[in-house]
Structure formats: C-alpha cells, structure tokens
Amino acid sequence: MIAVYLLPLYILVNLYVFRWGIRYMSACSRLFKKHWIRAGIAIVYILVASSMGIGFLLKPSMPERFFKGLGNYWLGVSLYMILTIVIVDIGRMILKRMKWVNQEKLSSRKTFVLTGTCCIVLIAAVSIYGIFHARNVQVTPYEVTVEKVCAGRNELNIVLVADLHLGYNIGTWQMQQMVKKINAQKPDLVCIAGDIFDNEYEALDDPERLIEIFKGIKSHYGVYACYGNHDIQEKLLAGFTFSKEQKKVSDPRMDAFLEEAGIQLLQDETVLIDDAFYLIGRPDYAKPGRGITERKTPRELTEELDLSKPVIVMDHEPKELQELSDAGVDLDLCGHTHDGQLFPGNITTALTWENSCGYLRKGSMHNIVTSGVGLFGPNMRVGTKAEICTIRVRFQKAE
C-alpha cells in the first residue's frame, strides 16, 4: 500500500514538471498560451503519467500490455526529466543570488528558451540511449581459482545469467539474443540466479516460443536455476505490491515453464554433478516462494557434503556472504541488484550491498554478482549494462 501514500507526491512532482513544460512551450510560441491547446496537452500528459495505474487496473489484454509498457518507458524518462529540471532550477536560484551575474539576461525569455531546449535535448538523448543500450547484452568474463580438486577436470566454464524479468519489458527477441551469446561461450554449466519472471505469468509475450528458445541452450552439464523475489505471482504498481497474502508462492505455470524448458530448479536443494562438484540453489532471501517460509542456513546446506569437492551456490540476493564462506562454499553466484540499472541508482546500490556488482573475495570464497540481462520497471539502462557472465573456474590439479 506504499504506492497509495506516495500518490500525492507523484501528483505534485508531475504538476511541477507539467508547469515547467507549459512555461517553456509558451516562451517558444504564443500558440501554447491558448487554453484549448493547453487543455489538449494536459490530457495527453495525464494519460501518459497515469499509464502505470491504467495498466494496473485493466485485465490481461492488449490495452493492458500497451499501458504497462508505456508506463515503464515513462518511469525512466520522468526520472531524468525531474533530475534535469530540479538541477536547472536550483542552479537558477543560486545564480539569482550572485551579484556578478547579469540578472536581466538570466531572467530573459531567450535564456529560458535556450536553457529549456538544452534540457529537452539532454533528456531525450539520455532516454533514447538508455532504451537502446538496455538491449545490448554484453559478455563480462571472470577467472577464479578454487584450491580443490575437481575429479576429471582442471577447469570449468560457467555462464551466469540473472534477472531476465520476462514480461512487459523482456520477451522472445531479447531471449534469442541472450541464448546466442550463451551458446557462443560453449559453457559446461549454465546458472540462472533468479528473477526469471516479472511477477505476472500473463505478461509473457509468447510462453511456448520462449520455452523453445530456452531449450536451445547448449550446456554440457545442463541449465540450473534458483528463484528470485520476482518469481512469485503478485500484482505490482511501480514496483510496489498490493497483495495481502503473507504466503508468497510462484505461479504453478512458472514451475511448469522451467520444467518444459529443460531448466532444473533448485530450492534449498543440492546436486552432485558428475561426482565432481556440488551445485546448490537457494530460495530468495526476502520472498522464498513455493510455500517456503524459512530457508536453510549456509551451514545446514553444506553440513552433509564432502567439502573436499568444490561447492558452487546460486543465490539471487548477494547476502550472507561471510556465512557462506564459513560454511565451505567456494563460488557464490548472484544477481538482484541490476547494478542500480539507472544512474544514479548504481551509486545507491554500491552503498547498500557489500558487493553490488562484479567480483568480491570473501575468505576463500569467490562472490560474483551480475547486473543481469533484463529490466525491472523503467525500460532502459543508463550507467550500467545488460550482461551475461562467463566464469572460468580453475581447480587444483590432482596429484
């Protein structure tokens, strides 16, 4: 219900942006001073600014898909509109208090139009860049050494992906590109570290086609996954949940999707692969899903394992790093953070997480957090990248 309490703030912010836009357009042309034109602009603005709410209220349909998609674009664009306008207005207030500044020029119509035009060009450039940049999935390589013997292998080539967020932003086209890049790495093992879905199974653009695409992943030991905090069925509005149920469960169709796609889901479960190394998949820290109310501790996960063998963990959120290291885990693979997705979000995530993105060594354990393939909310990336990670794990040679 947090979204309800934030609604007045959202309305005030949009009034501020709309007022600034009308002043700019009126300064550019007298045409925009006419009431009927202003009314038309106001209607269009209200429709776009309300698109998230409209989509939330509609039942699954093409109109719902259109408004939710529009709302996701609007979230990103409006963020940079607000940041830009606020910075410019603060700058103007500071300049008004400086005696050496020509106040007449500062307050002139020409200066206002020039400043406004620069703001619009900047907002448009950043937004367009962010939209296209989000669709460019890059490959980020890592190399780590595990001081254990892996029977029959001196090294293992792992591909880590996370945060696909299949739904209104991400669909078949993006997954085709991702699978091509995964297969190009010739992986021994593919790990999907959560947030495969984006809360609503109905949001998938073509489930059957997506299943076929995932079946095309070529991996020697197969494809394994764990669930994240969005792999549960609940309605969201601007990232906030309206579900009153305390028990968070995945839609049974999500489980069936993974099974049909040949992806093995691990929920506090361990598999011994090729009698050589362990792979553990953990349920999400905040929303375990599938009826799990309390997940196992790292020590409980490893206490019955042969810790002379390498232990690899998939955990959606990069939490309990020290506990995992102490429990004998060698490699911890995570996602969740998106590296902030949009600047300045990458600054705040870096302050929030011990390892918000990239590599961290914790004792003898290697922790790798990917910024993810997909998107949550705003349909763009600025200051971060969409990626898959290749991890070449070298092991101690058998004597």
Stockholm file with secondary structure:
# STOCKHOLM 1.0

chainA/1-399         MIAVYLLPLYILVNLYVFRWGIRYMSACSRLFKKHWIRAGIAIVYILVASSMGIGFLLKPSMPERFFKGLGNYWLGVSLYMILTIVIVDIGRMILKRMKWVNQEKLSSRKTFVLTGTCCIVLIAAVSIYGIFHARNVQVTPYEVTVEKVCAGRNELNIVLVADLHLGYNIGTWQMQQMVKKINAQKPDLVCIAGDIFDNEYEALDDPERLIEIFKGIKSHYGVYACYGNHDIQEKLLAGFTFSKEQKKVSDPRMDAFLEEAGIQLLQDETVLIDDAFYLIGRPDYAKPGRGITERKTPRELTEELDLSKPVIVMDHEPKELQELSDAGVDLDLCGHTHDGQLFPGNITTALTWENSCGYLRKGSMHNIVTSGVGLFGPNMRVGTKAEICTIRVRFQKAE
#=GR chainA/1-399 SS CHHHHHHHHHHHHHHHHHHHHHHHHHHHCGGGGSHHHHHHHHHHHHHHHTHHHHHHHSCSSHHHHHHHHHHHHHHHHHHHHHHHHHHHHHHHHHHHTCTTSCHHHHTSHHHHHHHHHHHHHHHHHHHHHHHHHTTCEEEEEEEEEEEEEBTTBSEEEEEEECCCCBTTTBCHHHHHHHHHHHHHTCCSEEEEESCCBCSCGGGCSCHHHHHHHHHTCCCSSCEEEECCTTSSCCCEETTEECCCCSSCCCCHHHHHHHHHHTEEECSSEEEEETTTEEEEECCCSSCCCTTCSSCCCHHHHHTTSCTTSCEEEECSSCCCHHHHHHTTCSEEEECCSGGGSBTTHHHHHHHHCTTSSEEEEETTEEEEECCCSSCSSSSCCBSSCEEEEEEEEEEECCC
#=GC SS_cons         CHHHHHHHHHHHHHHHHHHHHHHHHHHHCGGGGSHHHHHHHHHHHHHHHTHHHHHHHSCSSHHHHHHHHHHHHHHHHHHHHHHHHHHHHHHHHHHHTCTTSCHHHHTSHHHHHHHHHHHHHHHHHHHHHHHHHTTCEEEEEEEEEEEEEBTTBSEEEEEEECCCCBTTTBCHHHHHHHHHHHHHTCCSEEEEESCCBCSCGGGCSCHHHHHHHHHTCCCSSCEEEECCTTSSCCCEETTEECCCCSSCCCCHHHHHHHHHHTEEECSSEEEEETTTEEEEECCCSSCCCTTCSSCCCHHHHHTTSCTTSCEEEECSSCCCHHHHHHTTCSEEEECCSGGGSBTTHHHHHHHHCTTSSEEEEETTEEEEECCCSSCSSSSCCBSSCEEEEEEEEEEECCC
//
